[in-house]
Amino acid sequence: MNPTAVDTPATARPRPPLAGVPLAISPDEPWYVRLRWCAGDAATITRRYLIHLRSAPERALMALLLPLIFTVLFVYVLGSNMRSPDGSSYVDFLLPGMLAQMTVFGVSASAGVVVEDKEKGVIDRFHSLPMSRAGVPVGQSLAEIIGGAISLLVMAGCGLLVGWRPGGSAAGITGAFLLLVLARYAFSWLGIWLGLVVRSRAVTDLIGMLTFPLTMVSNIFVPADGMTPALRLVAEWNPVSTIVSATRRLFGDPMAVPPDAAWPSAHPVAAALGWCAVLLAVFGPLAVRAFHTPRY
């Protein structure tokens, strides 16, 4: 199905265009009126992306197969000779890290969707419509929440099949999944901004390659305290490491914290929430501004 024809806001909720005025609503309107327009357009954009998945089954299939491939590769191939630092099951040590890794990979996924829309003229179509400028990136980010949550649940299910047994309470496990979804949402704003400012899909492929070292220089596969001092400093302040440590703690697999550990390693939940807040505070406004004033 042509994405430009997939339930665009024009067909979902036609509005009278304002001749010569790019915005659908005047900035002088009350804040609650502008918020209502933004919420309505965001819901329409979210629904459009979910419908688009139905017309592009290969994308949905990859979202389901990728967690399965990663689980088999890292648990049975790379992890076959690895041991947990505290002597427990390496699967229990590894799975929270792999779940966090999936949240970071959302950066390239979000950027790729936005670049595809730019190349097909869908973003230009949005600009020609009387709709909220913040509603489009907000809708894209909400769609990322749904897609990211499905990927996390699939990977968690694969982990249970290979022997992962989280030992935390129900509240802790729920909190870990909510933290992972929040992290995926925060990283998606970085991806949306990158997708709006880069000029070609080749750049988004490079973004995907750059996220790989970000996950490798972290505590996903091995503890950071065994690295060289320089790498350990980078790994302990790496947002990926803080999310991994926080989810491990919430899943009930706390690791002993070295006395000389950096603050994010000693307070991983607070550090992970702080990183999510920073990503949202920085890249949320940047993405809305980039959509409002396109430079491509």
N, C-alpha and C positions, 0 to 999 in steps of 0.2 A: 504494500500500500504506500502510496506517495505520502511522505510525512507532512508535506505542506497541506495535504487534504485531510489529515487526521484530526478532526474535531478541533480545528483552530478556534481561538476565542471569537473569531468573526462569525462562525456558524453556531457556536455554542451560546453566545449571548450578544447579539448584535446591538450596537449602540450608535447613535447618530454621531458621525465624525464632526470634529470642530475644524472648520475650514482654515487652513494655514497655521494651525496650532498643533504642535507635535504631541502635547500632553492631552490625556482624555479628561482630566479634571483640573480645575484651577487650583494653584497652591493656596489660594485664599479660602478654599473650602475648609470647613471644620475638620479637625484631625480624625474624628470618628468616621466621617464620610470617606476620606482618603483611605483610612484603614480598611473600611468595608470593601472598597474597590480593589485594594491590594489583595485582601483575603479571597475575594471572588475570582480574581484573575489567577492567583496562585493555585487555587483548587482546580481551575480549568487546565492550567499548564501541567499540574501533577497528573491529572487524568489523561491528558494527551500522551505523556511519556509512558504511562502504564499501558495504554491502548497500543502505542507504538511497539511495545515488546511483543504483542500478539502478532503484529505483522512482520516482526524480525525474530523468529524463534531461535535463530542461531545465537543471538545475544543472550537470550534467557537460558539457552542450553549451556553456554560457556559459564554463565553465572552459577550454574548448578554443578558443572563438571570441574571447574577450577578448584573448589574446596576439596573435592574428592581426590583429584590428582595431587594436590599439595599434601594431603594427609598421607596418602600412600607413599609419596616420594620421601617426605621428611621423617616419617615414623619407621618405615620398613627399609629404606635404602640408607639415608644419611644417619638416621638415629639408631640403626641396628647395633652399632658399637659404642654408642654414647651412654653415659651414666649420669643420673641426677646428682648434683653436688651433695645432697644430704642422704644419698643412698636409696631414695625412694624411686618409684617408677619414672623413667624418663618421659613417658607419654604424659604423665601428670605435670611434669615440668614444661614440656614442649607445647601442649595444646593451647594454653592461654596466650603464649607468644604467637602462635599461628593465627589465632583469632584476632589479635592486635595487628598482625601483618595484613590481614584482609582489610582492616579499616584504612590503612595507609594506601593500599592499592586503589582505594576509591578516588584518589587524586587524579590519576591518569584516566580512570573510567569517566569521571565527571567532565574532565577537559575534552576527552574524545567526543562525548555526546554534543557538547557545545560547539566544537569545531565542525562537526558534521552538519549541525544546523546552520552554521554560518555558510559553509560551502554550498548547501542546497538552497540558500536564500530564505530559510525559515525565520532567522533572526531579523532580516530586513522586512519580512512580512509582519512580524510582531511590531516593528517600529512604525509601520504604516497604519496600525490599528489604534483606536482610542482605548488604550488600556494602561494600567499602572506600570510604570517602569520598574518598580521594585517587585511587582507580582511575578514577572517571568523568572528571575533568578531564585526567588523564594520558592516558586513551584518546582523548579529543577532540583533544588536542595531537598524538598520534601519527597520527591520521587526517589532521590538517592537514599533517604532513610528506609523506604520500603524495600528497595533492591538490596541495600546493605544488610538489613535485618534478615532477609531470606538467605543470603549467602552465609551469614553467621550461624543461622540455625542449621543449615545444611552441613557446615563444617563441624559444628558441635555434635550433630548426629553421627557424622563419620568418626569423630573422636570417640564417642561412646562405643561404636562398633569395634574399634581397635584397642579398647581397654581403658580409655580415660574415665576416671571416676572422681569428679570434684567432691571434696570433703567438707565444703562449707555449708552453712545453713541456707534455707530457702531464700531468706532475705538477702544473704550475701551473694548467692548465685544470681538472683534477680538483679541486684545492684551491679554485678559485674557485666551482665548483658546490657543493662541500661547505659553503663559507662561506655561500653564498646559502640553502641548505637550513637551515643552523643559524640564520640570521637569520629565515627564515620561521617556524621553530619558536619562536624567542624572541618574535617579535611576536605569534604565535598565543596565547601565554599572556596578553599584554595584552588581546587580543580576548576570550578566555574570561572573564577577570575582568570586563571591561566588560559582557559579555553577562549575567553573573550579577548585577551590581549595578544595571543600568539597568532601568527598568520597562516600556518599550514598544519596539516595533520602530522607531518614529519616531526614537528617540534613536540607534539604530544607524545610521540613514540620516545623521544629523548627524555621527556619528563618521567615516563614509566621506567626508563633505565636508571634515572637519577634517584628514584625512590628505592631502588634495590640496595645500594650501599647504605642508605639511611636505615634500612631494616637489618643489614648485616652488622653494622657497628652499633649494636644494641645488645640487650640481654635476652633476645629471643631464643637463641640456641645454646648459649653458654653464659654463665654469670659474668658481669662486668668486672668484678674484683680480680679476675685472673688475667686481665689485659694489661698491656704496658700502661704506664701512668698517663701518657697523652691520650691514648685510645680510651682508657677508662674514664677520663674527664669528659670526653665527647659522649661516650655511651651513657654515662650517668645523667647528663643533662639532655640527652636525646629524648624528645617527646614520646618516641616509640617505646623506649625503655620504661618511662614512667607509667605508660598505659599498661605495659606487660606486667610490671611489678604490682600495680594496683589491682589488676584482674586476678593475678595469682593470689594476692592476699584475700580478695573477696571470694574467690573460688575455694578458699580454705587450704591453700598450699603455701603458707608463709615461708619465706626464705630467711635464714639468719642474716641480719644486716651487719656488715663489718663496722667496727667503731669509727673508722675513718671514712665512712661512706658520705657522699655528697647529700645535700638536703633533699633532692628529689627521690633518692633511694631510701632515705629514712622516712619520708612522708609521701609515699607514692600516690595515694588517693587524692590528697590535696594538690600535689603537683600535676597529676593528670587532669583534674578539673581546671586548674589554672591554665595549662596549655590549651585546653579546649576553649576557655574563655578568651584567651589571647587570639587564637585563630579566628574565632567568630568576630571579635571586636575589630580585627585588622582587615580581614579579607571579606567580611560581609559588606561593609561600606564600599570597599574597593571594587567588588564585583558589581554592585548596584550602579556605581559611578561609571564603570567600564561599559555596562549595558546602556546607560543613559547617553553617554558620549562615545559612540564607537569610533575607533581609529583604524579600521581596516578597509 
